[in-house]
Amino acid sequence: MISRLRSFGAFWYDFIVGDDWRVAVVVALALALTYGVSRTSVPAWWLLPAVVVVVLPVSLRRAIRGG
């Protein structure tokens, strides 16, 4: 039973975090910020696409450099 739970946790960690834990942290923060903005009268639809536009090139550059 423990090995199945460990495998289940390892799958979700690998699925969510993947190769770069920094991207996972930024996406989690962006989701939290989007939720916070959505509770106000300001439209929040633009926040996640803006974060992706910034984070994706940074992540790709880091992957291409090899570190």
N, C-alpha and C positions, 0 to 999 in steps of 0.2 A: 504494500500500500504506500509506503514512504517513497519507494522508487518511482511510482506512478505520479505522486504529487510533485516530486522533484523534477520529473520530466515535463509535467504540465507547467510548472513555474519556469523552467528553462526555455520552453517553447515561447511563452508569453514575453519573457525578457528579451529573447532574440527577436521576436516579432516587433516589439515596441521600440526597443533600443537599437537593435540592428548593429551596424558597424560603427556608428558615431553617437556616443551618449550625449554629446553637446547638442546635436540636432533634436534629440528627444526632449532635452530640458527646455530648449527654446520653444518647441512646439507646445509643451505643457504650459509654459508661461504665457504663450500667445493665446492658448485656449482660455486660461484663467483671466487674462486681460480682456479678451473678447466677451466673456461672461460679465465681467465688471462693467464694460462699456454698454453692453446690452441692457443693463439695469437702469441706464440713464436714458435721456431722450435723444442721444446721439446715435445714429445708425452704426452698427458694428460689422456690417458685411464686408467691409474693405480691409479689416485688420489682418485676418489670416492670409489672404492673397499677398498683402504687402510683406508680411513676415516671410512667406515662401520666396518672394522675389529677392529678398535680401539674403536669406539663409542658404538657399540652394546654390548660388554661385560660390559662396564662401566654402561650403561643404565640398563642392566639386574641386575647387582649387586646392583644398587641403588633401583630398584624395589623390589628385594628380601629382602633387608634390611628394606624396608618399608618407605623410606624417601629420 
